[in-house]
């Protein structure tokens, strides 16, 4: 028997989701009471025929059921109105509802096309207990115009079975450990069986889940496969049934509910600061720093707004983190008001020990990184952290391969740069040919060159620095072979990085007897 810690799982079923979504979308929720509405049928096409995909209560009372051919439904009630079903819109509405259910628990998962699972372990006391949480959720969903059936049990299987097949409301809140007795009277279809297994079991006289209890497991597996036994064990808690939440469970989370809805920017920021103080205190106790933060705002009309920010390095200063939220919070539409907020930290990292005084002065990289972190945070959240880049050394002696632009957050605070000769601040993407006016002897700099139609008289030169290509790469840019680089200064004080090729070895030509060719590769500050 599975000995894992039992959780408390709430199954939320929305049996009329497609129809009620259509009423919301067409703004007909309050135009007529359900008793006075014309029956509505949502249709779908399959194999060249049109079928009933969903029906409202008025149509169901006429005998129309999902899966029925539309022509047969017309024979029962010719006066109903039809509309095409929209599974994608239904899924989007379910996703939005799942976001809103985050006000009850951070662990929310989508269950099929019309349901949700909520793991409320450790959360019910915030709403007056499990019964209070279920009552609050049912009342709010009814206020949104949604029909809902809820059940709470130790296992997802038992909760799902009771939500879909339980008869009385009071029978859907199962005390811990009582799922065996609670589901015994439910039909075998409540086990979420595949294909026609439920009908076959009923035909054999095994109509309820309790009828399966005394039967040998081997005979059931031989007749119906292992799936039946696994579903039964999952419902009874003998086998774990993992649920994947829509978001990874956060390491730190703080929640606030308001007696009256708030909507002013100042009130939202004040509530955020309270949550940040709580989160940062928890981070400080464990010597952790936040790298990602998610701020959820749950609106009274059933919507949820989410603001995400990140940091370039672990941070635990509440005032600094609050400033990162300032700009995106200004774009939030509070609607009729915000009734609850939650702040979570899905990613946190250990805080590095700070170096102070003389120790910090020994390493400029380590000393500057903390001072640059607030600027990097603001730029990263506004532009995207992948767009805030810095240069990092690469394992290559070629000037155009020696450094690479990488995300600043991926670079260590301390970078060990190799010792190399002086390099220009700016490298051209491609070296540009220059025209040497005066004749030049091999291994000597020019006295005059023309670049981009402008003459430059050379006042000083330093070099040459010979750089050989990486023979294992066969880079076309270095097909000219060896390069002799010169640092050139003209009469106006401008400094250039020129090189010549053709006087040394070449790919496959060690003698290199071709004419000299001069190029400009970079510019010094």
N, C-alpha and C positions, 0 to 999 in steps of 0.2 A: 504494500500500500504506500502511496505517495505520502511522504512525511514533511513536505514543504509547508511553510507558514501559510495558513489560509488568509485570503484577502476578502474584502467585501466588494462585490461587483454589482453595479446597478445596470440593468438592461433597459434601454429606452426604445420602445417601438412606436413608430409613427405610421399606423395602418393607412391613413388617408393622405400621405405626404404628397403624392402626385396631384391629387385633386385640389388640396388646399394650397399647394404651390401655384396652381393655375388661377385660383381665386385671388391670391395675393398679387400675382403678376398682372391680371386683368382688372385689378382694383374693384372687385365685386364681393369683397369679404363682408361688407356691411350693407350692401344694397338690398338684400332680402334675407329673411330668416331661413334656416334650413328647411323648415316645413313648407315654405312657399316657393322655394326655388324649383325651376324646371329641372328634371333629372339631367345630370351631366355624365357623359361617357367620354373618356379619353381613348383614342384608338391608335393602333399600330398595324403596320403592314408586314406580312410574312408569307412567302411562297405564293405571291399573287393574290392573296386574300386579305381582308381587313378584319381585325379582331379587336375585342375589348381589352384594353390594357389596364384601365382603372375605371372605377365608377364611384359616384358619391352615394350617400346613404339613401337618397330618394330613388336612385336607380337600383340599388341593391334591394330595396323593399319591393321593387317590381319583379324581382327574380333574375335580374341581370347580374352576371358575375364575370370577373376577369378571366380571360381565356376563351370566352364565348365568341362565336362568329357574329359580326355586326348584323348580318341579316336575321339571325335567330333572335338577337336582342331587339330588333325592330318589330318582330312578331309579338314580343311580350309587351313592349311599350313604344309605339311609333312616335310619341311626342318628345322624346328626349333630344337634347342638343349634343353635338359632338365637337371635339377639338383634338388635334394631333397631340400625342404624348411627346414629352421632351425629356428624355432620360438625363441629358447633360445638365439641363436647368435643375432637375431634381437633385442631381449629385452636388451641384454648386450650393443649393440651399441647405443640403445636409452638411456640407463642409462648413458653411457659415454658422449653422447651429452648433456644430462641434466646437468651433472657436468660442462661441458664446458660453457653452457649457464649461469652458475653462474657469469660469467664476466659481465653480463648485470643486473642481479637482484639476490638477495639471495632467492627469492621466486619462485622456479621452481617445477612443478608437472608434472608427466607423465600422458598423456591423451590417453587411449587405447593402441593399439599396434603400432601406427605409428604417435603419436603426443605428443606435450608438451604444457603446459600452463605456461606463464610467467606473474607474477604480476609485472608490471613495474611502479607502482605508486611511484612517487618521484624519479625515476631513469632516466627518459628520458632526462633530461637536461644535463646529463653527456655525452650524445652522439649527442648533437645538436638538441634535440627535438625528438618527437615521430617518425616523418618521417625519421629523420636521423638514429635513432636506428633501425627501420625496414629495411632501405636501407643497413646499415652496416651488419646486421644479414643475410640478403638475399645474399649479396655479398660474405660473408665469407663462407656460406653454399655452395654456387655455387663453390667456390674455393676448397671445400672438395669433390666435385663431387656429391652433394646431391641436389635433386629437392625439393623445399620447397614452400609452399603457406602460407602466413601470413595474419592475420587480427587483428585489434585492436579495442576494444569497451569497454563499461563500464561493461559488464557482460560476464562471460565465455560462456553462451549459444549463445549470439549474435556473439561473436568473432569466435566461432567454426563454426557457420552457414555460416558466410561470408568467412572463410578460406576454407571450403569444397565446397561451392556452389556459392561464389561470382564470377562474370564474369570478371570484370575489376580490375586491380591493384589499381587504384585510388579510387575504391569504398570500399576498405577493411580497410581504416583508417577512423573510424567513430568518429565524434566529440562528446564530452560528451553530453549525453542526446538525441542523435539522433538515437538510435538503433531501435526505433519503425518504423521510415520511412525507415531505411536502410535494414531491414530484410523483409519488407512487400512483396517485389516481389520475394523472394526466395521460392523454393518449400517446402512443408510441411515436407519433409524428413530432412530438415535442423534443425528440432527441436529435432533430435535424438530420434525418436519415437520407440517403441518396436514392434516387430513382423511385421504384415502386416497392421498396422494402416495407414501408409503413402499411401499405394496402395488403401486402402478402402476410405480414404478421397479424393484422386484424382478421384476415380470412382464416388464419390458423387458430383463432381464438385468443391471441395475445394482444388484446386491445389496449392495455394500459402498461405504463412503465413498470408498475409493481408486479405485473404478470411475468416479467423477465427475471425478477430477483432470484427465484428458486431454481431456475434452469441451469444446467451445466454449461459453463462457458465454451467448452470444446464443441458441443453439439451446435450451439449458436454460430460459432465461427465456421464450422463445416458447412452450414446451410446458408448463412448470410454474409460470410466473410468477417474479417477482423474489425471492420469499421463499426459494426453494431456494438460490439463489446467495448471498443474505445470510446464511443460516444456515451455509453452508459457509465463507464468509469470516470470520464471527465465530468459528467453531471453530478456524480456522487462524491467527487473529490478524491478518487483513488488514483487518478492520473492527471498531471498538470496540463492545462490548456493555456499556452502563452497568448497574451494579447499585445500587439504592437501599437503603442500610442502614436498619434499623429506627430507629436514632438517627443524627442528624447526627454526623459524625466530630468528636470533641472537639479543641480546639486544644492542650490539655495533658492528659496522662494519666500516671499512675503505677500500678504493679502490684506486688503482693507475693504469693508463694505460700509456704505454711508446710510444714515437714517433718512436723509433727503438727497435727491440727485443733485450733483454739482455740474457746472458747465463753464464757469469762468476760468480763464487761463491761470489766474493766480491760485485758485483753489486746486486745480490739477497739479500745478507745480509744487504746492505745499504738500499735497498727498504723496507725490513722488518723492519728495525729500524725506518724509517720514519713513517710507519704505526703504529708501537708500540708507538711512541711518541704521535701520534694523539689519539690512543685508551686510553693510560694511562692518558692523560690529561682529557679525558671525564670521566674516572673512578674516577680520583681524585676530579673532581667537584661534583660528587655524592657520595663521600666517599664509593666507591665500590672497590672490588678487583676481579681480574679474577681467576676463578677456571679451566676453560677449554678455549683453544684457537685453532682456525682452520685457517691455512694458505693455501690459494688456489693459485696455479700458473697456469695460462692459457697459453698454448703453441700455437705457431703459426700454428701447424699442426692439431689443433682441439682437442688435448688431454688436460686433466686437471690433475695436480698432487696436492695431498692434504697431508698436514702434520698436525697432531694433537698432542698437548701437554696438560698436566694438571699440576696443582699445589696442594701441600699438604694443603695449607691454602691460603686465598685470597691474591693476590699480584698485585701491580701496578707499580713496578720498571721495566722500559723498558729494562735496561741493563741485569738485571737478567733473564727476560723473553726471551730476545734474545739469551742468552746462552743455554736455553733449546732447541731452534731450531737448534743449530749449528750442532749437530751430524746427525739428520735426513736430514737436507738440503744437507749434503755432499753426500747423496745417490740419490739425484734427478737427473734424466737425462733430461737436458734442450732441447735436440733435436736440432731443427733449431732455437730455441730461445723462450723466454717468452715475450708475448706482454702485459700482464696485471697481477696484483696480487691483492689479497683481503685478509684481516685479519678480523676475526669475533670472538666475545666472546659470545658463546651461554649460558654460565653459569657464573654468577658473584654473589658475596655475599658481605654483608656489612663488612667493615674493623673494627676490634676491636680496641678500644683505647689502645695505647701502655702504659705500665707501665715503668717508668724510675727511675733511682737512687735508693734510699733506698726502695721505694715501691717494685721495682722488686726483690731486694735482699731477701725480705721476703718470696718469693715463688719461689723456684728453678724451678719448672715445667714451670711457666709462663715465667721466664727469659730465659730458654734454648730453648723454642719452636721456637722463631723467628730465633735464630742462627742455628737451625737444619733444618729449612724449605728449604733453598737452597739445602742441601744435600739430603733431602727427595724428592725434586722435580726431581733432576737428577736421583736418583735411581728409582723413580717411573716411569719416562718416559722411562728409559732403560729396566727395568725388569717388569713393570706393578705395579700400586699402590696397587693392591690386594696382591702382594708378599712382600711388605714392611710392616712388622708387628711389633707390640709391644705387651707387656703384659698388660692386664687390669684385675682388680679384679672382681671376680664373687661372687655371694651370696651363699657361701658354706664354711664350716669350714674344709672340707677334703683337705689335701694338694694337691691331684691330681685333684681337682676341684676348688681350690681357685683362680686360674688365668686361663686366656685363651688368645691365640694369636689372635689378631684382626688386621685389616688393620689400619695402623698408622693414616690415614686420617679420620677415624671414631671415634677417641678418642679425648676427650676434652683436651685442653692444660693443664688444671689443673685436676689431678687425685687424689681423696681422697682415699688413701690406708688405710684399717683398721689396727688397731694395733694388731699384732699377735706375738707370740714368734719367735725367730730366725729360719729362714728356709734355707735349702741348696740352693746354686746357681743352681745346676743341680739335677733334679729328674729323676730317671730311668723310662723308659716307663713302665716297670713291675718290682716290687720288686724282688730281687734275694735272694734265700735262702743262708744263711751262716751257717757254722758248728762251733758250740761252743765247744772248746776243753775241757775246765775245766767245772766241774759241777757248776751250777749257782742256787742260791736260788731265789724264786720268788721276783720280784720287785728289783733285783740287776743286774747291768751291768756285762757283761762277762769280764774276765781278758785276754782272748786270743780267737780270732776267725779266721776262715779261709774263705777267699772269693776269688773265681777264682784261687784256688790252691795256694794262697799266705797267709802265716801266718801274722797276725797283733797282736802285743802285745799292750794292752791297757795301756796308760799312764794316761789318765784322762777321766772322764765321767761326764755328766751333764744330769739330768733328774730324774724321768721319766715325760713325758708329755702324759697324757692319752687322746686319741681321740676316740670317739664313732662313729660308722657308722650312716648314715642317713637311719633310718628304713623305710622311705616311698619310697626309691628308690629300695630296694632289690638288691643292687649292688653285683654281684658275686665276685668282687675283694675284697669285705669286708665281705665275708661269714664267715671269722674267728672270727668276733666279735671285741671286744675292742682291741686297740693297745696301747702299752706303748713304746713311742719313747725316744731314748737316743742320745745325741750328744757325739760321741766318738772321741778321739784323740789318735793315736798310737805313738810309740816311734820315728818315722820319721817325726812327725808333720802333718801327713795327717789326715783329719777330715772326719768322716762318720756320716750318719744318719741311725741308726739301730732301729728296733722295734721288740718286741716280742708279740706274741699272744698265747692264750690258757690258760692264767692265770685269765682271766676275763670272762664277760658274753658273750654269743653267741646268734645267732638267735635261738630262741626257747630253749636256754639252759642258764639259768641265773647263774648256779653254775660254769660252765666252768672248769671241772676237768681234761681236757686233758693235754698232755705234752706241754711244752713250745716249740715254734717254732720261730726261729730268721731269720730276713730278713734285707737286706740292701736296703734302699729306695732312698737315695740321697747322693751327695758328696758336701762338702763345698769347697770354693775356697782355 
